Amino acid sequence: MKDIGIIDRVWIGYATDQKVRLNAASGGIITGSLIGLLENGSIDGAVVNIPDLDFPPRGKSILAKTKGELMHSAKSIYCVTEIGRGLTIAKYDDSIKKLAVVGLPCHISDLRKILKKDAVLRSKVSICFGLMCGHNVLPSATIEALSQSGIDIKDVQEICYRSHGWYPFSYSVKMKDGSARDFVWPNSTMKVIWDSLKYQPQRCIECFDFAAEEADIACCDAWLDEYRGNMEGYSIVLTHNEKGTSLVEHLIEKEILTLNLSDVSCIERSQYTQISHKRGNKNE
């Protein structure tokens, strides 16, 4: 299939550890993989993203070195993020010899450019996980969505864009006064604003990389009719090269991941709108 880069193998499934799966945005594939790799010594840490508590409608990267830190990073973040902060920390941390990096397609593309020039990081980065992505939004999108729901961003402590459930899922807003507001995504102002494409960063408008083509392994939600109503979560896993395939097969063998082989058509069916959007960018 066009527009998703080199395809080595495709699977559908989830993290075998049910706690990991239920804590994740969908099937918990990346979090489960990272925890497994950390616990067996294959990596010393991972650059991942978490919500920025100093400015809730934005994410920030960290160097996760424990299972707890990886679990904290498990949820999707529907706002602009970065990987530079986490990479800098990892670069100067002498305990990090083998590093995993998780990022959006643009992050992984930037990382590949960085690795060509930075010998220290190049010697550390051992595996790259990509998050398939149709587009992202600026912080103003979240601020506007919350405002339309009667919430002032100044009163917000934390936003969890994938708080519970899967198909459909909800997002939640934790307030500074200790209260919380939950919104079912399909009925939310956030979804309306997200779908409008109004608040895209310029780079998203120019980007046509949906499947994180420069990553070793890429994942997305399995938004397929056969899973509609499921609240546990399924993910599609795509490997772009033999390195990624070998790692996924190892994680299946060790029962860290529970996956069934599929074909590329499941990505088209699951992510048709997002892929179509990227195709539009490419043709403009």
C-alpha positions as CSV (number, residue, x, y, z in Angstrom):
1,M,0.0,0.0,0.0
2,K,1.2,3.5,-0.8
3,D,1.9,6.2,1.7
4,I,3.1,4.1,4.6
5,G,6.7,3.3,3.5
6,I,8.4,0.0,3.5
7,I,6.3,-2.8,5.0
8,D,8.1,-5.8,6.4
9,R,5.3,-7.3,8.6
10,V,1.9,-6.3,10.1
11,W,0.2,-7.7,13.2
12,I,-2.8,-6.9,15.4
13,G,-2.9,-7.5,19.1
14,Y,-2.0,-6.1,22.5
15,A,0.4,-6.3,25.4
16,T,0.1,-9.6,27.3
17,D,0.2,-7.9,30.7
18,Q,-3.4,-6.9,31.2
19,K,-2.4,-4.0,33.6
20,V,-0.2,-2.5,30.8
21,R,-2.9,-3.0,28.2
22,L,-5.7,-1.4,30.3
23,N,-3.4,1.5,31.3
24,A,-2.5,2.3,27.7
25,A,-4.2,4.3,24.9
26,S,-5.0,1.2,22.9
27,G,-3.3,-2.2,23.1
28,G,-0.3,-1.1,25.1
29,I,2.2,-2.4,22.5
30,I,4.9,0.2,22.9
31,T,4.7,0.4,26.7
32,G,4.6,-3.4,27.0
33,S,7.6,-3.7,24.7
34,L,9.6,-1.0,26.5
35,I,9.0,-2.6,29.9
36,G,10.0,-6.0,28.6
37,L,13.1,-4.6,27.0
38,L,14.0,-2.7,30.2
39,E,13.5,-5.7,32.4
40,N,15.6,-8.1,30.3
41,G,18.4,-5.6,30.0
42,S,18.0,-4.9,26.2
43,I,17.6,-1.2,26.9
44,D,18.7,1.1,29.8
45,G,15.9,3.6,29.3
46,A,13.6,5.2,26.7
47,V,12.8,8.7,25.6
48,V,9.0,9.1,25.9
49,N,6.5,11.8,26.3
50,I,4.3,12.7,29.3
51,P,1.9,15.7,29.9
52,D,3.6,18.9,30.9
53,L,2.1,19.8,34.2
54,D,3.5,23.3,33.9
55,F,1.4,23.9,30.8
56,P,-1.3,21.1,30.5
57,P,-2.1,21.5,26.8
58,R,1.4,20.5,25.8
59,G,3.6,17.4,26.2
60,K,7.2,17.1,27.2
61,S,9.8,14.4,26.7
62,I,11.6,12.6,29.6
63,L,14.1,9.8,29.9
64,A,12.2,6.9,31.5
65,K,14.4,4.5,33.4
66,T,11.8,2.6,35.4
67,K,8.6,0.6,34.8
68,G,6.7,3.3,36.7
69,E,7.9,6.1,34.4
70,L,7.1,4.0,31.4
71,M,3.6,3.4,32.7
72,H,3.1,7.1,33.2
73,S,4.0,7.8,29.6
74,A,1.5,5.2,28.2
75,K,-1.4,7.5,27.3
76,S,-1.6,9.3,24.0
77,I,-1.1,13.1,24.1
78,Y,-3.2,15.0,21.6
79,C,-1.1,18.2,21.5
80,V,2.3,19.3,20.4
81,T,5.2,17.4,22.0
82,E,9.0,17.1,21.5
83,I,11.8,14.6,22.0
84,G,14.8,17.0,22.3
85,R,14.7,17.4,26.1
86,G,14.7,13.6,26.7
87,L,17.4,13.0,24.1
88,T,19.7,15.6,25.8
89,I,19.2,14.0,29.2
90,A,20.0,10.6,27.7
91,K,23.0,11.8,25.9
92,Y,24.7,13.0,29.1
93,D,23.5,10.1,31.3
94,D,26.5,7.7,31.5
95,S,24.2,4.9,32.7
96,I,22.4,4.9,29.3
97,K,24.2,2.6,26.9
98,K,21.2,1.3,25.0
99,L,18.3,3.7,24.4
100,A,14.9,3.3,22.9
101,V,13.1,6.4,21.4
102,V,9.4,6.8,20.9
103,G,8.0,9.6,18.8
104,L,5.7,10.9,16.1
105,P,6.8,10.6,12.5
106,C,8.3,14.1,12.6
107,H,10.2,13.3,15.8
108,I,11.7,10.2,14.3
109,S,12.6,12.0,11.1
110,D,14.4,14.7,13.2
111,L,16.1,12.0,15.3
112,R,17.5,10.3,12.2
113,K,19.1,13.7,11.2
114,I,20.5,14.2,14.7
115,L,22.0,10.7,14.7
116,K,24.0,11.4,11.5
117,K,25.8,14.3,13.3
118,D,25.8,13.2,17.0
119,A,28.1,10.2,17.5
120,V,27.3,9.9,21.2
121,L,23.6,9.5,20.7
122,R,24.2,7.4,17.6
123,S,26.1,4.9,19.8
124,K,23.2,4.8,22.3
125,V,20.0,4.7,20.3
126,S,19.2,1.0,19.6
127,I,15.5,1.0,18.6
128,C,12.9,3.5,17.4
129,F,9.2,3.2,17.9
130,G,6.9,5.4,15.8
131,L,3.4,6.6,16.6
132,M,1.3,6.7,13.4
133,C,-0.1,10.2,13.0
134,G,-2.6,12.0,10.8
135,H,-2.0,15.4,12.3
136,N,-1.4,17.2,15.6
137,V,-2.8,20.4,17.1
138,L,-1.4,23.5,18.9
139,P,-2.1,24.2,22.6
140,S,-4.8,26.7,21.5
141,A,-6.9,23.8,20.3
142,T,-7.2,22.3,23.8
143,I,-7.7,25.7,25.3
144,E,-10.5,26.5,22.9
145,A,-12.2,23.1,23.4
146,L,-12.1,23.4,27.2
147,S,-13.4,26.9,27.0
148,Q,-16.4,25.8,25.0
149,S,-17.0,23.2,27.7
150,G,-16.9,25.9,30.4
151,I,-13.4,25.2,31.6
152,D,-10.7,27.9,32.0
153,I,-7.2,26.5,31.3
154,K,-5.9,28.5,34.3
155,D,-8.0,26.1,36.6
156,V,-6.6,22.9,35.0
157,Q,-4.0,20.8,36.7
158,E,-3.7,17.9,34.2
159,I,-5.3,16.7,31.0
160,C,-5.5,13.0,30.1
161,Y,-6.4,12.7,26.5
162,R,-7.0,8.9,26.7
163,S,-8.3,8.4,30.3
164,H,-10.4,5.3,30.1
165,G,-12.2,3.0,27.7
166,W,-11.1,2.4,24.1
167,Y,-13.8,2.1,21.5
168,P,-15.1,4.7,22.3
169,F,-12.7,6.3,24.7
170,S,-13.0,9.2,27.1
171,Y,-10.6,12.0,28.0
172,S,-10.5,13.7,31.4
173,V,-9.5,17.0,32.9
174,K,-8.2,17.2,36.5
175,M,-8.9,20.5,38.1
176,K,-6.7,22.3,40.6
177,D,-9.5,22.2,43.2
178,G,-9.4,18.4,43.1
179,S,-12.5,17.9,40.9
180,A,-12.5,16.2,37.5
181,R,-14.5,16.4,34.3
182,D,-14.8,13.4,31.9
183,F,-15.8,13.7,28.2
184,V,-16.6,10.9,25.8
185,W,-14.5,11.6,22.8
186,P,-17.1,11.2,20.0
187,N,-19.4,13.7,21.7
188,S,-16.7,16.2,22.8
189,T,-15.8,19.7,21.7
190,M,-12.2,18.5,21.5
191,K,-13.1,16.0,18.8
192,V,-14.9,18.7,16.8
193,I,-11.9,21.0,17.0
194,W,-9.5,18.1,16.3
195,D,-11.5,17.1,13.2
196,S,-11.7,20.7,11.9
197,L,-7.9,20.8,11.3
198,K,-8.0,24.4,12.2
199,Y,-5.2,24.3,14.8
200,Q,-2.6,22.3,13.0
201,P,1.1,23.3,13.3
202,Q,2.5,24.4,9.9
203,R,4.7,21.3,9.9
204,C,1.6,19.0,10.0
205,I,0.2,20.8,7.0
206,E,3.4,20.1,5.1
207,C,3.9,16.5,6.3
208,F,2.9,13.4,4.4
209,D,4.5,10.8,6.7
210,F,1.6,8.9,8.4
211,A,3.3,5.7,9.4
212,A,6.5,6.9,10.9
213,E,8.4,5.6,7.9
214,E,11.8,6.1,9.5
215,A,11.0,4.1,12.6
216,D,11.8,0.5,13.1
217,I,8.4,-0.3,14.5
218,A,5.2,1.8,14.1
219,C,1.9,1.4,15.9
220,C,-1.7,2.8,15.8
221,D,-5.1,2.0,17.1
222,A,-7.0,-0.8,15.4
223,W,-10.2,1.2,14.7
224,L,-11.9,-1.7,13.0
225,D,-15.5,-2.7,12.9
226,E,-14.8,-6.1,14.4
227,Y,-13.5,-4.4,17.6
228,R,-16.2,-1.8,18.0
229,G,-17.4,-1.7,21.6
230,N,-14.3,-3.3,22.9
231,M,-13.0,-1.5,26.0
232,E,-9.6,-3.3,26.4
233,G,-7.8,-2.1,23.3
234,Y,-6.2,-3.5,20.2
235,S,-3.2,-2.1,18.3
236,I,-1.9,-2.5,14.8
237,V,1.9,-3.1,14.7
238,L,3.9,-2.4,11.5
239,T,7.6,-3.1,11.1
240,H,9.5,-1.1,8.5
241,N,12.6,-3.3,8.5
242,E,14.1,-6.6,9.6
243,K,15.4,-5.1,12.8
244,G,11.9,-4.2,13.9
245,T,10.5,-7.5,12.8
246,S,13.1,-9.5,14.7
247,L,12.4,-7.5,17.9
248,V,8.6,-8.0,17.6
249,E,9.0,-11.7,17.0
250,H,11.3,-11.9,20.1
251,L,8.7,-10.1,22.2
252,I,6.0,-12.5,20.9
253,E,8.2,-15.5,21.7
254,K,8.7,-14.1,25.3
255,E,5.0,-13.6,25.6
256,I,5.4,-9.9,26.2
257,L,3.2,-9.2,23.2
258,T,0.1,-11.1,22.0
259,L,-0.1,-10.6,18.3
260,N,-1.7,-12.2,15.2
261,L,-0.3,-11.7,11.8
262,S,-2.4,-9.5,9.6
263,D,-2.0,-7.6,6.3
264,V,-1.6,-4.0,5.3
265,S,-5.3,-3.6,4.4
266,C,-6.1,-3.4,8.1
267,I,-4.2,-0.1,8.3
268,E,-6.1,1.4,5.4
269,R,-9.4,0.3,6.9
270,S,-8.5,1.5,10.4
271,Q,-6.9,4.8,9.6
272,Y,-8.6,5.8,6.3
273,T,-9.3,9.4,7.3
274,Q,-5.8,10.0,8.6
275,I,-4.1,8.4,5.6
276,S,-6.4,10.4,3.2
277,H,-5.4,13.6,5.0
278,K,-1.7,12.8,4.5
279,R,-2.3,12.0,0.9
280,G,-3.9,15.4,0.5
281,N,-0.8,17.1,2.0
282,K,1.4,15.1,-0.4
283,N,-0.6,16.1,-3.5
284,E,-0.8,19.8,-2.7
